[in-house]
């Protein structure tokens, strides 16, 4: 994906992780988002003759931070200065800059500037990086779904997802996993009569058959198809009511029920 904000490339890692590489066309610098595996990143840098300048971390899980040390060791052999950014509210080794809501990240070598969003829910200190129309949101929002609540509450995650829903419609969503097809199977169970969802599921099926990535998504699309962004919709609310007898006083209850439903789907 190329736009005026640079070039974003996926490096595949493990079974279904995407490590995002941010480059531009005017120099050889590259920043990596959530490098869980150093070796695939080093292969990518060498193959493309790129110089690692920054690492951006969204949260502490090992499939997002596991490659930091190996990359820094490799960078040292090349005498590359690398700055590692990450969340202030999580215990992550080797961070140079600890970030919280509204902090700015200037990637001067790449000509990029990000704002930081606090997104508690999947983990308690999860952050995202947002730059006008691109978003790196780790394991908070996926296409058609959202991250599991390992550390946060449904209320926190609902708020985090609502914060992302308020970003500009054309914001490109670079999440950290290719979970879309499984997420859409669940989304269709919640909203079997959502025509936009059926259309998207068909497109995703074809892409996956061709081994193509379904990421990035965008905010406008997720508002139409992602049940975790649609807890205000009558169809999602009534599906939650059918799944659980728990009294629903609020969108947060609906969110909480469909998150539990997805865990058991
Ligand atoms: Zn995670």
Boltz pocket constraint, residues with backbone or C-beta under 6 A from the ligand:
constraints:
  - pocket:
      binder: B
      contacts: [[A, 59], [A, 61], [A, 122], [A, 139]]
      max_distance: 6.0
